[in-house]
């Protein structure tokens, strides 16, 4: 199936049903609409680090927030971390706010699940 940026939002197809056909063709194998918002993991974060920090600092940061380091992306000055359990949206927001206040952290966000259709 070719890639498309089409969506049925705000489309007036004059009653032909073409807008609905477009929406149906944009469903992925799991039934999620390809136009739905991002889907996040429930226990992983991607953290962008400020310059000047090393691997030991990353592990210290992870220990401070009870996270496991999954991978350090040295070329991007980032790391992927895993939380000890699934977090709620509210818990993620609180943790991300704390992480962003840490001097080693440039930015932090939930890990996004990507589906290739």
C-alpha positions as CSV (number, residue, x, y, z in Angstrom):
1,X,0.0,0.0,0.0
2,X,1.5,3.4,-0.9
3,X,2.1,6.0,1.8
4,X,-0.5,8.6,2.2
5,X,-1.0,11.8,4.3
6,X,-4.8,11.6,3.6
7,X,-7.3,11.8,6.5
8,X,-11.0,11.9,6.7
9,X,-11.1,14.8,9.1
10,X,-13.1,17.6,7.6
11,X,-13.4,15.9,4.2
12,X,-16.8,16.4,2.5
13,X,-17.1,13.6,0.0
14,X,-20.6,14.5,-1.1
15,X,-22.0,11.3,0.4
16,X,-19.9,9.1,-1.9
17,X,-18.3,7.2,1.0
18,X,-14.8,7.9,-0.3
19,X,-13.7,9.6,2.9
20,X,-14.7,6.5,4.9
21,X,-12.8,4.3,2.4
22,X,-9.7,6.5,3.0
23,X,-10.1,6.1,6.8
24,X,-10.5,2.3,6.5
25,X,-7.4,2.0,4.3
26,X,-5.4,3.9,7.0
27,X,-5.9,1.2,9.6
28,X,-2.8,-0.7,10.7
29,X,-2.6,-4.4,11.3
30,X,-3.7,-3.9,15.0
31,X,-6.8,-1.9,14.0
32,X,-5.3,1.5,15.2
33,X,-5.9,4.4,12.8
34,X,-2.7,5.6,11.3
35,X,-3.9,9.1,12.1
36,X,-4.3,8.5,15.8
37,X,-1.9,10.2,18.2
38,X,1.4,8.7,19.4
39,X,1.4,5.4,21.3
40,X,3.8,5.3,24.2
41,X,5.5,2.5,26.1
42,X,4.4,2.1,29.7
43,X,7.9,1.9,31.3
44,X,10.6,3.4,29.2
45,X,12.1,6.9,28.7
46,X,14.4,8.5,26.2
47,X,16.7,11.0,27.9
48,X,18.7,13.7,26.1
49,X,21.8,14.6,28.1
50,X,23.7,17.9,28.4
51,X,27.2,18.0,27.1
52,X,30.1,17.0,29.4
53,X,28.6,14.0,31.1
54,X,29.9,10.4,30.8
55,X,28.6,6.9,31.2
56,X,29.1,6.9,35.0
57,X,26.9,10.0,35.2
58,X,24.2,8.2,33.2
59,X,24.2,5.2,35.5
60,X,24.2,7.5,38.6
61,X,21.2,9.3,37.2
62,X,19.4,6.0,36.5
63,X,20.1,4.9,40.0
64,X,18.8,8.1,41.5
65,X,15.4,7.6,39.8
66,X,15.3,3.8,40.1
67,X,15.7,3.2,36.4
68,X,17.7,0.6,34.4
69,X,19.9,1.9,31.6
70,X,18.9,0.0,28.5
71,X,21.2,1.7,26.0
72,X,23.5,4.8,25.8
73,X,23.4,6.5,22.4
74,X,26.8,8.1,22.5
75,X,26.5,9.7,19.0
76,X,23.3,11.5,20.1
77,X,24.2,12.2,23.8
78,X,21.1,10.3,24.8
79,X,20.1,7.2,26.7
80,X,17.1,4.8,26.9
81,X,16.0,3.8,30.4
82,X,13.5,1.3,31.8
83,X,11.4,1.9,34.9
84,X,10.9,-0.9,37.4
85,X,7.1,-1.1,36.7
86,X,4.5,0.4,34.4
87,X,3.8,4.1,35.1
88,X,0.6,6.0,34.8
89,X,0.5,9.2,32.7
90,X,0.5,11.3,35.8
91,X,3.6,9.4,37.2
92,X,5.4,9.9,33.9
93,X,4.6,13.6,34.0
94,X,6.0,13.9,37.5
95,X,9.1,11.9,36.7
96,X,9.8,13.8,33.5
97,X,9.5,17.1,35.4
98,X,12.0,15.9,38.0
99,X,14.4,14.7,35.3
100,X,14.3,17.9,33.4
101,X,15.3,19.8,36.6
102,X,18.4,17.6,36.9
103,X,21.6,19.3,35.7
104,X,22.7,16.3,33.6
105,X,19.4,16.2,31.6
106,X,18.6,18.3,28.6
107,X,15.3,16.8,27.9
108,X,13.3,13.6,28.7
109,X,10.2,12.0,27.1
110,X,8.3,8.8,27.0
111,X,9.4,6.3,24.4
112,X,7.1,6.2,21.4
113,X,6.0,2.9,19.9
114,X,6.4,3.0,16.1
115,X,4.5,0.6,13.8
116,X,5.7,0.0,10.3
117,X,2.7,-0.7,8.1
